[in-house]
């Protein structure tokens, strides 16, 4: 089948029409998908076609088959897991990234998009109050952002112990101790597994899931002198939203020459808000930080942010120094030296667009608004008979239960069946809970009121 320039125009026109229809419906449609995966698979059934199809028809066919199976994650009443929406400027920028089709792995061949990413990196450091000389990479998400920070740390602490992990691997290396709170996110464990480090030694936490600085100090004292250590702290507990005590924890870790990594998948952004920055006091003293830009910053999926204080550590971990065919940029790191991928889309461009749309005050306002909506939801839930809010609502998370585990799960199922909001279930401190994660820039007072009404309906309908 012959392709020509008009095919791009027709396909993009069709995609734009379907995208507009979808975005126009998100605010009022039921949040859960209308069809399950079997129904969508049935719509796509059949063997690989013998002959091709016109690009516009392909897009139309795709939209018709998939739309019933879409969840309205962009709705202001979606509070499942921790998933943000997408800011308008970031959505537009992401379309351009796909159309431009640039490999953002090297500075010299694709200077346009890399310049945008480097500007976004500088703005990020300014907004978060992190060292201006730190290196910023854009991996796929929060898990790979944790991987980047911990890989840089693994290289650095082993090098201090006289071991070159790049040359010699881990077999025979000095014992490397990893310490992390009992309520760390699973993405930390995944990153450590990818790095061959196994599960961390757990450190006791308080009733809100904050790592206890005294317990960390005791765990550090138990490490034999001179053996390398990584310490993982958390900005934003998955359930309570609580933040670890960064000041004393980082001081204790650095006294033992440990590398400190902060998993801030959604909580790192508290540092950008004058109102909430106290939650992140001392966080800037760490050695690496990770966040997922889709969460609090509300850019499209496939965009983590990894920040490493020591540029040489992250370049040592990810640089491909033997690949002579790659372009080198003297005096500055190529993007591929900061993340696991050599070839990648220009993920930092939608980040730049989000920051440009919001500005410093807008970023702070976005974070403040999410936290304010969480407090409003918690206050409203407390007025519903039988609902118990279990956490101190300090950031964007609200955890609730309704009597015993069976009733909590039953009310959760009723909320999802109602369809006007989405609140996911979980288990916290051995108890079945429902967890509200306020992450979407578009959530407003009406969304809060409709969510509370949906919870009230579910409670009243559940024996």
Secondary structure as UniProt FT lines:
FT   HELIX           5..26
FT   TURN            27..28
FT   HELIX           37..43
FT   HELIX           55..66
FT   HELIX           67..69
FT   TURN            73..74
FT   TURN            76..77
FT   TURN            81..82
FT   HELIX           88..100
FT   TURN            104..105
FT   TURN            107..110
FT   HELIX           111..128
FT   TURN            132..133
FT   STRAND          135..137
FT   HELIX           142..160
FT   TURN            161..162
FT   HELIX           165..168
FT   TURN            171..172
FT   STRAND          177..181
FT   TURN            182..183
FT   HELIX           186..194
FT   TURN            195..196
FT   STRAND          201..203
FT   TURN            207..208
FT   HELIX           213..221
FT   TURN            225..226
FT   STRAND          229..235
FT   TURN            238..240
FT   HELIX           246..255
FT   TURN            256..257
FT   STRAND          259..263
FT   TURN            265..267
FT   HELIX           268..272
FT   TURN            274..276
FT   HELIX           277..280
FT   TURN            281..282
FT   HELIX           283..285
FT   STRAND          288..292
FT   TURN            293..294
FT   TURN            296..297
FT   STRAND          304..308
FT   HELIX           311..318
FT   TURN            321..322
FT   TURN            324..325
FT   TURN            330..331
FT   HELIX           335..337
FT   HELIX           348..381
FT   TURN            382..383
FT   TURN            385..386
FT   STRAND          388..389
FT   STRAND          397..401
FT   HELIX           405..418
FT   STRAND          424..428
FT   TURN            429..430
FT   STRAND          431..437
FT   TURN            441..442
FT   HELIX           445..461
//
